[in-house]
Amino acid sequence: MPWYKKILDPGSDIVLQWNWVFIVACLVALFVDPLYFYLPSVGGDGDTLCVKTDMKLRIVVTLFRTIADLFYLLHMIIKFRTAYVAPSSRVFGRGELVMDPKKIARRYLRSDFFIDLIATLPLPQIVIWFIIPATRIPRTNHNNNALALIVLLQYVPRLYLIFPLSSEIIKATGVVTKTAWAGAAYNLLLYMLASHVVGAAWYLLSVDRYTSCLKKVCKKEFNSTRCNLDCDAFNHEVRKMWANRTNVFNSCGPKNDNTFNYGIFQNAVEKNVVSSAFIEKYFYCLWWGLQQLSSYGQNLSTSTFIGETSFAILIAILGLVLFSHLIGNMQTYLQSITLRLEEWRLKRRDTEEWMRHRQLPEDLKHRVRRFVQYKWVATRGVDEEAILRGLPADLRRDIQCHLCLDLVRRVPFFSQMDDQLLDAICERLVSSLSTEGTYIVREGDPVTEMLFIIRGRLESSTTNGGRTGFFNSITLRPGDFCGEELLTWALLPKSTLNLPSSTRTVRALVEVEAFALRAEDLKFVANQFRRLHSKKLQHTFRFYSHHWRTWAACFIQAAWRRYKKKKRGNAYTRAESFASDERETDETMQEEVERFSASSNPSQAKLNLGVTILASRFAANTRRGAQKLKDVDMPKLRKPEEPDFSADPEDD
């Protein structure tokens, strides 16, 4: 199908981009149209004044206006080729698109076609280049400047087109502007555009009131047929003679003797705005319009002229409505920038009131404040889990992988797994924040989650169930994990509902950022672990598990102590046998001594008997010490349970 016969989807990227381009074109067109009001101006020298048209400005404005009209025409063509949602199909979901060109054309002709057509017609070009030159004769006295006000009527449908166009953009994307600052700037631009229109209208009415003064004085001084105010007629000799002897220009000029009340247009005459260069009068009129809209026209001093009074009333009403709209929208957009901060302040105030009401000690208050502050720094008040829960499962999984995959690969235990398993783990990981001194889990408490450290340090200690004289402490760093008891529980073929008890106490040494894998999520992932049939993963788990490391260290230490004890026992045994031999020798010698002393001296026999008793007691004590060393054993640390990495028989 040729490109010019294709039917466009109203939610497609090309239509959305065109809507953005067209809304910019609309704003440019709304800015260009009031520039036509600056075409008439007051010319002449210091003594004779006349009304003329700025030819350079006319050409430039007509060029930009024609380009803007082409955008409006292209927009009409696109609307003839853009599908719409059938009203009867909006019961559920987005609805069904109507792609029939005839139905699209009939619907467009019945709805917005005539408004778009009026907005597209080149009325200002026709009026400025054809109607005004055709009707201007030397005696018209620029009375046809009212045609420029008629051209203003086309401004209304062009302004109206912005609102449905903004509504279409909001329906497709949710907002007109993506950032709060852009929204505030957009509303300020609309307010400045209104000031531009009011200032241009004030200038045109000022020129009209000035020509009205010239005509009024001229009618009093001469016959009305002789009042010629066109600068093009100054070349005629009769026109020059009349201008030299008339008092019209002195009566209506800046130094007039109050013969004509200009009212709110007095500044335009006194400050020569009507005869200034375009740049000067444009910025002055823009400032005037902005000042009057911001002050609701309170400083205006009007005359009794009905048109002037009506214009002042319109300024007051328009200023009140637009200024209220601007302030309201600006406040909304600017407050949205600090919305999270304000919510955090309110939450912090509520927390302080609650802690004061419950009379918490200062230590607990300090810990609560520190956690709230740390959470704000880490998340900026955004509930990431709530955002992810509102997304489709596939998109949520891809986002989680993008956020967590590189960090998860830093954990050596996870680096041995394939991408499919890592995707399943990343999908179920949740962020966990802990401040300094926070206890993640205490020894003996049930383990509810497995924690993988990303930043910070944790202290993991154990007393082996509160055994006297036993204490082991290690430091967990980024890449380490804790809560491996939960993995052992989850990998059991028939695990119970009761969660395992922690064998260690884990405490944060500094602020810690980690990912947590909860018990139910770990159970789901563990069902995939048993299908890996990989001994490498089992060895990796043992190597990086601090529970297994502690058990291995205690096992080695106990074996070493048993070895030392056995070696010491052997030494005691050798010492005992040596003492036994010595004792037998002593007993033999004692018997000989006794036989000898029995025949010689009775008192010496008693002394030898005492020495023999002391030697036997020493040998008995030595045997008891060796026996005690054999009986005493080291406190044993229970071996960690082995995770079941193998596949279930039922799976085969």
Secondary structure as UniProt FT lines:
FT   HELIX           3..5
FT   TURN            10..11
FT   HELIX           13..32
FT   HELIX           33..38
FT   STRAND          40..44
FT   STRAND          49..53
FT   HELIX           55..80
FT   STRAND          84..85
FT   HELIX           87..89
FT   TURN            90..91
FT   STRAND          97..98
FT   HELIX           101..110
FT   TURN            111..112
FT   HELIX           113..120
FT   HELIX           123..126
FT   HELIX           127..131
FT   HELIX           132..135
FT   TURN            138..139
FT   TURN            141..142
FT   HELIX           143..145
FT   HELIX           146..151
FT   HELIX           152..154
FT   HELIX           155..173
FT   HELIX           180..221
FT   HELIX           224..226
FT   HELIX           231..235
FT   HELIX           237..245
FT   HELIX           248..252
FT   TURN            254..255
FT   HELIX           263..265
FT   HELIX           266..270
FT   TURN            271..272
FT   HELIX           273..275
FT   HELIX           278..294
FT   TURN            295..299
FT   HELIX           306..337
FT   HELIX           339..357
FT   TURN            358..359
FT   HELIX           362..379
FT   TURN            380..381
FT   HELIX           384..389
FT   HELIX           393..409
FT   HELIX           412..415
FT   HELIX           419..428
FT   STRAND          430..434
FT   TURN            436..437
FT   STRAND          439..441
FT   TURN            443..444
FT   STRAND          449..455
FT   STRAND          458..462
FT   TURN            464..466
FT   TURN            468..469
FT   STRAND          472..476
FT   TURN            478..479
FT   STRAND          481..482
FT   HELIX           484..490
FT   TURN            493..494
FT   STRAND          505..508
FT   STRAND          512..518
FT   HELIX           519..529
FT   TURN            530..531
FT   HELIX           535..544
FT   HELIX           546..600
FT   HELIX           602..631
FT   HELIX           649..651
//
